[in-house]
Amino acid sequence: MSIFTEMYDLRRFATVHEYKEFLSKLSLAIEKGWIEEIPVSIKRQVPRDERWFREKSSGEVYLLESLEGKPAYWRPVEPEELFPSTPITVVSHMQN
C-alpha cells in the first residue's frame, strides 16, 4: 500500500477540508523524509497546476493536481509520463 493511499484512500477529494488535511499529512511526510517533491518531467500543451512527489521507499511517483472549480485529486504517474518516448511540441499560432 502506498503512503498516498494511507493518507487518503480515495483519489478525488470530496471537500476542501479533506484536501487541506491531506496537504497537512503530505507536509509531514516530506518533513519526515518519506516523500520528496520532484520536478514535473513533461511539458503539457495546456499547463496544469500539478505537483509530483516520489515515495522514497518504493520509488513510486504521484501527481497531485488542483483544478479551478473542480475537486483536487491525486494519482500515480504512468511510466510514459516519467519517460516520454516522443517529445511534446507546442504549436505557436503567431505569424510575423
C-alpha positions in Angstrom: 0.0 0.0 0.0 1.4 3.4 -0.9 1.8 6.2 1.5 -0.6 8.3 -0.6 -3.3 5.7 -0.2 -2.6 5.6 3.6 -3.0 9.4 3.8 -6.2 9.5 1.7 -7.5 6.3 0.1 -9.8 7.9 -2.4 -8.2 9.7 -5.4 -10.5 12.7 -5.6 -11.0 14.9 -2.6 -14.7 15.3 -1.7 -14.3 18.6 0.3 -11.8 21.4 0.7 -11.3 20.2 4.3 -10.2 16.8 3.2 -7.8 18.3 0.7 -6.3 20.6 3.4 -6.0 17.7 5.8 -4.2 15.7 3.0 -1.8 18.6 2.4 -1.0 18.7 6.1 -0.2 15.0 6.1 1.8 15.4 2.9 3.9 18.2 4.5 4.6 15.9 7.5 5.6 13.1 5.2 8.0 15.4 3.4 9.4 16.7 6.7 9.9 13.1 7.9 11.8 12.3 4.6 9.3 9.7 3.4 8.3 11.6 0.3 10.1 14.2 -1.8 8.7 16.7 -4.3 10.3 16.3 -7.7 10.1 18.4 -10.9 7.3 17.6 -13.3 9.1 15.8 -16.1 6.8 16.5 -19.0 5.7 19.8 -20.6 2.0 19.7 -21.4 0.4 21.7 -24.2 -2.1 23.1 -21.7 -0.3 24.0 -18.4 -1.7 22.4 -15.3 -1.5 23.2 -11.6 0.2 19.9 -10.8 2.9 18.8 -8.4 4.8 15.5 -8.5 6.0 13.5 -5.5 8.2 10.4 -5.1 7.8 8.0 -2.3 11.3 7.3 -1.3 10.8 3.7 -0.1 9.2 2.4 -3.3 10.3 5.0 -5.9 6.6 5.4 -6.9 5.7 8.8 -8.3 2.4 10.5 -7.7 0.7 13.5 -9.2 -1.3 16.0 -7.1 -3.5 18.3 -9.2 -5.9 21.1 -8.3 -8.3 22.2 -10.9 -10.1 25.5 -10.7 -13.8 24.9 -10.0 -13.3 21.1 -9.6 -12.1 18.9 -6.7 -8.4 18.3 -6.4 -7.1 14.8 -6.9 -4.0 12.6 -6.8 -3.0 9.6 -8.9 0.1 7.5 -9.7 2.2 8.9 -12.6 2.4 6.5 -15.5 5.8 5.4 -16.8 5.3 7.0 -20.2 4.8 10.3 -18.3 8.0 9.9 -16.5 9.9 9.0 -19.6 8.0 10.2 -22.7 9.0 8.4 -25.8 8.2 11.3 -28.1 8.8 14.9 -27.3 5.7 17.0 -26.8 5.7 20.1 -29.0 3.8 23.2 -28.5 2.5 24.8 -31.7 2.6 28.5 -31.9 -0.1 30.3 -33.9 1.9 33.6 -34.1 2.7 35.0 -37.5 5.4 37.5 -38.5 
